[in-house]
Amino acid sequence: MKIKQYQVDAFARRVFEGNPAAVCPLEAWLPDELMQAIAMENNLSETAFFVPEGDGYRLRWFTPLAEVDLCGHATLASAHVILNVLGEKKDRVDFETRSGKLTVTRDGDMLAMDFPAQPPKRVEIPETLVAFAATASLGAIWASCAPELGPRSVVDRLAQLEPAVLLMDEPFSALDALTAITLREELLDVWQAPGMSVRTIVMVTHIIEEAVELADRILVLSSHPGRLTADLKVNLGRPRDRRAESFNALTDKVFSLIEERA
């Protein structure tokens, strides 16, 4: 079986601009698994598939990983293929989708779409989510505090939220070296303090020495795609001496694991 596929750059006036989408016109639906495989092979944000239905079309969008409910630029790309490539003599195209009917109309040499509105709804935010969001970046909180307050105030601000888990994505990467070292020490002091609610800290870091200094367990991930390649238990006492032979040996081991999987 052979099908035609077009790659269209939406929101662009010339090639190599805009937001690309793949478009596959169909006479009948392919198996979902095959459409997903095509989208994965294309490796674009979306691949659109459409079939004739009534006076318009049924439209579906796939990312490389899953089918999605709505995609604006791939809808415009599909309308472009119908009106400007397949040559349908219409002033509008109606698509039936998971998100209802979407209509694209000619607007001179351009295409216009009336996007569905999804008004926001007020919801209660779980306390755990508030705590996680507040602990996303110690560096951001540090930047917002008066420097004279000191790093202890930054960590204490987090502690007042009483989260059970801290999730940190490179929290010290935006800080100068001395401030980062001080904050790491303060973080450990607060974490080990009697009555502290935080029992677990999960941290992403690209600094090997930081992982060895702070962690009881180091997970090494590969890149493109990210997969777990090593799980190391850290059997070093606290406080840890960065000049100790055992500290440097573990640092070298982690570096070797990363290097051989790069």
N, C-alpha and C positions, 0 to 999 in steps of 0.2 A: 504494500500500500504506500502511495506517495500522496502527501498533502503539501499545499503551498504555505509558506510562512513569510511574513513581512516583518522587518524591524523598523519601527517608527520612532523618531525622536519628537516627543510632544514638547510644547512650549519652546520651540526652537525656530530660528530663522535661517540656519545654515547647518551643515553636517557637523557632527561631533559636538553638538550642543543639546541642551534640554534634558528631558527625562525619557530614556529609551524603554520601549516595551515591544515584545514580540506579539504578533497577531496571526492566528491560524483560522482562516475561514473553513468551515466544515459543512458538509451536506447532512451528516448525522453524527451523533456523539460518538467519540472514541471511548474505550474503557477509561475510567478515572485513573487507573494505575498508569496507563500509557500517557495520558495528558500530564500527569505529575512527572513522569520520567522526561517528557519533552521539556517541561519547565525547568527541571533540574539541569538538563543538558544545556539549555540556553543560558542559565545562570544570570538572568536579568531579574530586576525586582518583581516584575510580573510578566507572565505570558497569558494572553487573552485568547479564548476560544469562543466562537459563536456559530449558531446554526439558525436557519430561517425558522420563524415561528409566527404564524398569523401574518399581519402586515409589517412585522418587524423582525426582531431576532431575539434569541435567548443567549445571554452573554455570561461567561464564567471566567474567573481570574485565578491563576495559580502562581504562587511564589515558588522558588526552588524547593521549598519544604512542605507547603500545604496550600489548599484552596482557601481563598479569603472572601469576605463578604462584600467588599467594596474597593474599587480602585479607579480614581479619576483619570489619570493620564493614560491608562490602558483602554479606558472607555473612549476617550478622544481619539486614540490611535486606531481603535477598531472602526470608529465612524469615518476617519480619514481613509482607511482602506476601502470601505464600502462606497463612499461618495467619490473619492478621487482616484482610486486605483481600479476597483471593479466597475466603476462608472455608472452607478445607479443614478437615475435622473430624479432625485428627490431633493427637497429642501430641508428634510429632517429625517432622523433615524431614531426609532424607538427600540430600546433594549429592555427586556424583562430580566431581572437579576435577583439575587438573594436579598438585595436592599430595595426591591420594588422597581418601578419603571423609571428608567433614565432616558432622557431625550437630548439628543445633540442636533443642533440646527445650523444651517449655513448663516454666516454673518459676513457678507462680502466674500473676501478670499479666506476668511478665518472660519473656525468652528466654535460654537458656544454651547455650553452645557449648563442646565439648571440642576445644581447639585442638591441632593436631599439634605434637609436640615435635621440635626440631632441635638435639640436643646439640652443643655446640662441639667442634671437633677441633683438636688442636695442629698447627700448621704452622710451617715455617721462614719467617721474615720476610726478604725480600730486602734487602740492604744499601742499595740505592738507595731503597727505600720508607722505611727508617729515616731516611735522610738527608732525604728530602722532608718527612716528618712532623716532624722536629726543626726544620726551617727554616720551618715554617708561620707562625710569629709571633715576630719579634724582640721585640715588645713584651711577650709573655708570658714569654719567657726573661729579659728585662730585669727584669720585676717579681719574678722569683724569685731574682735575684742581690742580694747586699748592695750597696747604693748606693755604698759606699766602694770597691768593686772597679772601678767605672768602666765605660763603654761598651765599651772595648777588650776586656774579659774576656768580654762578651756575644758579640761578633763572633768572638773567638778560639774560644769554645766551639763555634760553628758550624763554624769552619774545621777543627777537630780531627776532624770526621766525614768530611772529604775527599769531599764530594759533587761531582759534575761539574756539576750544575744546582741552583740555589736557586729554589724556588717560593715566592713571598711574596704573601700576600693582605692588603693594607693593614697592613704590619708596624709602621708608626710611628704609626698613627692614635690609639692609646691613650696616647701619651706627651705630655708637655708639649713646647712648641715648641722650647725650647733643647736638651732631651735628644734630640729627634728630629733636629735639625740635626747634633748631634754624632755620632749613630749613623750618619747618612747618610755623613758624611765618613769615619768609621771603616770603614764597609762598603766604600766605594770604595778605601780604602787597602789593606785586606786582599785585595780582589778583584784589585788591580793588583800585589800583592806577588809577587816571583819564587817559582816553585814552587807557587803556589796551585792547587789542583785545580779550583776553580770557574771554568768558562769562560763560563757563561751564567747570567744572573739574569733570571727572569720575575717581574714585579711587577704586582699590581693596585693601583691607587690612584685616589682621587677628587680628589687635590690636584694641580692642573695644574703648579704650580711645582716640586713634587717630581719629577714625570715629566720636566720639562725639565732639572732639575738632574742627574738620575741617568742618564737613558736615552740610548742610541745610536739607538733606534728607538721611536716612539710609535704604538701602535695605538689608534684611537678607536672605541668601540663605541656603538651606539644602545641605547635602552632599550625593553623590552616590544614585541617580543623583542629580545635583544641580537644585533646584527649588526655586522660590521666595516664601518665607513663611511669610514675614512681610515687611511693607512699613511704616516707621516712619518719620514724619516731626519733625525736630529739631527746637524748639521754644526758643532757647537760644541766648542771645545777644552776641555781640563781643566787646572786647576780652573776651574769656571764662576763667573762673576761675576753674581750675581743682580741687580745694578744696571745691567748692561750693556744697551745698546740692543738688541743681537741677542737676548739672553735674553728681554727683555720682549716683543719682536716675536713670537718663537715662542710665548710664553705667550698672547699675544693671539690668535694664529692658532688655537691649539688650542681656546681658549675659544669663538671664533667657530664652529668646526666643531661643537662640542658644542651650542652654542645653536641653530644652524640645523637640527639634527637632533632637537632635544628635542620 
